[in-house]
Amino acid sequence: MLIEQIIIYGSIFLLCFVVIWFYLRKQKKTTQATVAKIEKAKQEGVFEPVSLHPVIDLGTCIKSGACMDACPEKDIIGIVNGRATLVNAAECVGHGACFHACPVEAISLVIGTEKRGVDLPHVSTEYESNIQGVYIAGELGGMGLIKNSIEQGEAAVNAIAKSLTKRGGTSYDLVIIGAGPAGISASLTAKKHGLNFLTLEQDSLGGTVANFPRSKIVMTAPVDLPLYGKIKLFDTSKSELLAIWNDALSKNGISIRENTKVEGIRSSQQMRAAQTIQENTRVQGIQIDGDVFYVHTNRGEEFVTKTVLLAIGRRGSPRKLGVPGEGMEKVAYRLLEPENISGKRVVVVGGGDSAIEAAVSLAQQNSVILSYRGDAFARVKPKNRERLETAMQDGKVDLKLKSNLVNIDNELVELAMEENGGKQAVGNDLVYIFAGGELPTQFLEKVGIQITKRFGYTMKKHR
Ligand SMILES: Cc1cc2nc3c(=O)[nH]c(=O)nc-3n(C[C@H](O)[C@H](O)[C@H](O)COP(=O)(O)OP(=O)(O)OC[C@H]3O[C@@H](n4cnc5c(N)ncnc54)[C@H](O)[C@@H]3O)c2cc1C
C-alpha cells in the first residue's frame, strides 16, 4: 500500500516537475528572444514610442498573451519573464487592438512618454479650442481609434449646433476640415441638425483609414454612425468600412469636397485687429454680420463660416515640391499596396526611411530610380540602409544622389544633377514623393490654437 502511494505521489511529483521544467524552459527561451529583439529595437531607434502606444500595468497583467495575439503589427509587444513588455514601440500605429483584447484591462493607451512629449491642443469638454467657434475632434485632440473619432465628431457637432444661436444666412454655419472617421461622423451629424455646412478634405474620403498600408482593420467595439445606425465590425477590411461611409454619406446627400487642402483660417476678430476689414463689410460678395471665420484653400477659394471643426488627425499634410506636373494623377505622396504595382518605371523622391522603404518594396516588380538631393542618407534606420544597398547591388534600384526632380510630364521626368549642372530626362510611369510634411502642430500654430507638450498623456479608458 505504502509503495503504491509512493509510486502515485512520485509520478504526480515527476509529472509536475516535467511540466514546470518545460514551462520555465519555454519562458526562458521566449524571454531571451524578446530581450534580443529589444536590444535590436534600441539600436535601430524604434524602442521609444513616438505617439500613441500601450502601457502595461504589470501588477494587473495576468500573462494571458491576448495583447500579443490581437496586435496585427509585428513585435510591438513581447514577453519577458512571462509579462508583456514593449519591443518595437515606435512602430505602434495606435489602433488599440491590444487595449481591447486585454481581459483584465491592464493596458492603457498613452500618448508620448516621459522623455518624448507630444503636442496636444487645448480642448474644452465641449470640444472647443481656445478660439471661440473653432472646435477639435478625433485623433488631433489626442484620442485615437476609429470608434473614438466617430463619437467625438458627433459630440463636437452636437455642441456646435447648440452654440449656434443664429443659423443660415449668407455664410456657412460650419466648415468641417478633414474627412476621416471624425469628419465623416461630424458631417452626418451636421446634416441631422440641418446645418448649412461644408466638408473639405485635402486627400480623399476616409482619412488615415483610406491610407492604411494594409487592408485589414481591427474595430472591436460597435459604434453608432449618425443617420446610419450601428456598425459592428471585427477584423474587417478597409474597403468594407469605406463602403459603409460612402453609403451613409450618399444616402444623406452629402458630398465631401476632396483634394481641397485648407491652408489658413482667419477670424473676423483677427482681421479687425489687423484692420484689414471692418464690421459688416463685404467679402467676395458675401455680406457678413457678426464674427465669422474665413477658410482659405489651396485652390484659392475662401469660405465664410460661423464655426470651424478641425478633424485633421495627427498625420499632417505631405510637403509638395512645387514643380511643374506635380498635380498629375501619376504623382503620389503615399505608397499603398506596392504588391499591386508591377512592370512600371518609377521615380521615388526623398532621403528618409519612407522613401527608401518605398523604393525597395517597389523594386521587387518595377524598375526604380531613387532621387535624393543630399549626398548621403543621414538619419535612416540601419535595416533600411542594408536593404537599399542589397537592392542596388542586385541592380534593382538606381540611386541618384545630389539630384533634384524639376519637371514631370506624361512620359518623362527631368532630374537636375548637381554634380555636372546638367539635366537628365528619364522615362517614367509613376512618381512617389516623400519630402516630409507639415505637422498638424504647425497648422494649429498658424491658426492660433494653444498647444501644450504632454509627456505620457493617458487616453480616457474607452472600450
Ligand atoms: C496603419 C494604421 C492602422 C490603424 N488601424 C486601426 C484599427 O484597426 N482600428 C482603429 O480603431 N484605429 C486604427 N488606426 C487609428 C485610426 O486610423 C485613427 O485613430 C483614426 O483614423 C483617426 O481619425 P480622425 O478622423 O481623427 O483623423 P484621420 O483619419 O487622420 O483623418 C484626418 C483627415 O484630415 C485630412 N486633413 C488633414 N489636414 C488637412 C487640411 N489642412 N485640409 C483638409 N484636410 C486635411 C487628412 O487628409 C485626413 O483625411 C490605425 C492607424 C494606422 C496608421
Ligand as a Chemical Component Dictionary entry (heavy atoms), coordinates in Angstrom:
data_LIG
# 
_chem_comp.id                   LIG 
_chem_comp.type                 NON-POLYMER 
_chem_comp.pdbx_formal_charge   0 
_chem_comp.three_letter_code    LIG 
# 
loop_
_chem_comp_atom.comp_id 
_chem_comp_atom.atom_id 
_chem_comp_atom.alt_atom_id 
_chem_comp_atom.type_symbol 
_chem_comp_atom.charge 
_chem_comp_atom.model_Cartn_x 
_chem_comp_atom.model_Cartn_y 
_chem_comp_atom.model_Cartn_z 
_chem_comp_atom.pdbx_ordinal 
LIG C1  C1  C 0 -1.673  51.685 -40.155 1  
LIG C2  C2  C 0 -2.756  52.086 -39.195 2  
LIG C3  C3  C 0 -3.681  51.141 -38.782 3  
LIG C4  C4  C 0 -4.705  51.505 -37.905 4  
LIG N1  N1  N 0 -5.616  50.553 -37.571 5  
LIG C5  C5  C 0 -6.672  50.892 -36.791 6  
LIG C6  C6  C 0 -7.665  49.937 -36.473 7  
LIG O1  O1  O 0 -7.589  48.801 -36.902 8  
LIG N2  N2  N 0 -8.706  50.315 -35.664 9  
LIG C7  C7  C 0 -8.800  51.595 -35.160 10 
LIG O2  O2  O 0 -9.754  51.876 -34.416 11 
LIG N3  N3  N 0 -7.873  52.535 -35.448 12 
LIG C8  C8  C 0 -6.814  52.218 -36.249 13 
LIG N4  N4  N 0 -5.848  53.177 -36.535 14 
LIG C9  C9  C 0 -6.014  54.541 -35.972 15 
LIG C10 C10 C 0 -7.112  55.311 -36.749 16 
LIG O3  O3  O 0 -6.873  55.211 -38.143 17 
LIG C11 C11 C 0 -7.131  56.766 -36.351 18 
LIG O4  O4  O 0 -7.212  56.867 -34.943 19 
LIG C12 C12 C 0 -8.338  57.494 -36.967 20 
LIG O5  O5  O 0 -8.310  57.403 -38.383 21 
LIG C13 C13 C 0 -8.349  58.973 -36.570 22 
LIG O6  O6  O 0 -9.459  59.588 -37.200 23 
LIG P1  P1  P 0 -9.537  61.166 -37.461 24 
LIG O7  O7  O 0 -10.769 61.392 -38.233 25 
LIG O8  O8  O 0 -9.338  61.883 -36.188 26 
LIG O9  O9  O 0 -8.237  61.505 -38.334 27 
LIG P2  P2  P 0 -7.751  60.922 -39.727 28 
LIG O10 O10 O 0 -8.329  59.588 -40.009 29 
LIG O11 O11 O 0 -6.275  61.042 -39.699 30 
LIG O12 O12 O 0 -8.369  61.937 -40.793 31 
LIG C14 C14 C 0 -7.940  63.265 -40.881 32 
LIG C15 C15 C 0 -8.223  63.763 -42.290 33 
LIG O13 O13 O 0 -7.955  65.170 -42.354 34 
LIG C16 C16 C 0 -7.356  65.460 -43.598 35 
LIG N5  N5  N 0 -6.614  66.716 -43.474 36 
LIG C17 C17 C 0 -5.500  66.956 -42.737 37 
LIG N6  N6  N 0 -5.102  68.226 -42.879 38 
LIG C18 C18 C 0 -5.978  68.813 -43.723 39 
LIG C19 C19 C 0 -6.087  70.118 -44.265 40 
LIG N7  N7  N 0 -5.236  71.095 -43.947 41 
LIG N8  N8  N 0 -7.107  70.385 -45.134 42 
LIG C20 C20 C 0 -8.010  69.407 -45.474 43 
LIG N9  N9  N 0 -7.947  68.145 -44.986 44 
LIG C21 C21 C 0 -6.946  67.854 -44.110 45 
LIG C22 C22 C 0 -6.454  64.258 -43.848 46 
LIG O14 O14 O 0 -6.143  64.130 -45.231 47 
LIG C23 C23 C 0 -7.324  63.124 -43.347 48 
LIG O15 O15 O 0 -8.124  62.593 -44.377 49 
LIG C24 C24 C 0 -4.801  52.839 -37.398 50 
LIG C25 C25 C 0 -3.863  53.802 -37.817 51 
LIG C26 C26 C 0 -2.856  53.439 -38.694 52 
LIG C27 C27 C 0 -1.859  54.480 -39.140 53 
# 
loop_
_chem_comp_bond.comp_id 
_chem_comp_bond.atom_id_1 
_chem_comp_bond.atom_id_2 
_chem_comp_bond.value_order 
_chem_comp_bond.pdbx_ordinal 
LIG C1  C2  SING 1  
LIG C2  C3  SING 2  
LIG C2  C26 DOUB 3  
LIG C3  C4  DOUB 4  
LIG C4  N1  SING 5  
LIG C4  C24 SING 6  
LIG N1  C5  DOUB 7  
LIG C5  C6  SING 8  
LIG C5  C8  SING 9  
LIG C6  O1  DOUB 10 
LIG C6  N2  SING 11 
LIG N2  C7  SING 12 
LIG C7  O2  DOUB 13 
LIG C7  N3  SING 14 
LIG N3  C8  DOUB 15 
LIG C8  N4  SING 16 
LIG N4  C9  SING 17 
LIG N4  C24 SING 18 
LIG C9  C10 SING 19 
LIG C10 O3  SING 20 
LIG C10 C11 SING 21 
LIG C11 O4  SING 22 
LIG C11 C12 SING 23 
LIG C12 O5  SING 24 
LIG C12 C13 SING 25 
LIG C13 O6  SING 26 
LIG O6  P1  SING 27 
LIG P1  O7  DOUB 28 
LIG P1  O8  SING 29 
LIG P1  O9  SING 30 
LIG O9  P2  SING 31 
LIG P2  O10 DOUB 32 
LIG P2  O11 SING 33 
LIG P2  O12 SING 34 
LIG O12 C14 SING 35 
LIG C14 C15 SING 36 
LIG C15 O13 SING 37 
LIG C15 C23 SING 38 
LIG O13 C16 SING 39 
LIG C16 N5  SING 40 
LIG C16 C22 SING 41 
LIG N5  C17 SING 42 
LIG N5  C21 SING 43 
LIG C17 N6  DOUB 44 
LIG N6  C18 SING 45 
LIG C18 C19 SING 46 
LIG C18 C21 DOUB 47 
LIG C19 N7  SING 48 
LIG C19 N8  DOUB 49 
LIG N8  C20 SING 50 
LIG C20 N9  DOUB 51 
LIG N9  C21 SING 52 
LIG C22 O14 SING 53 
LIG C22 C23 SING 54 
LIG C23 O15 SING 55 
LIG C24 C25 DOUB 56 
LIG C25 C26 SING 57 
LIG C26 C27 SING 58 
# 
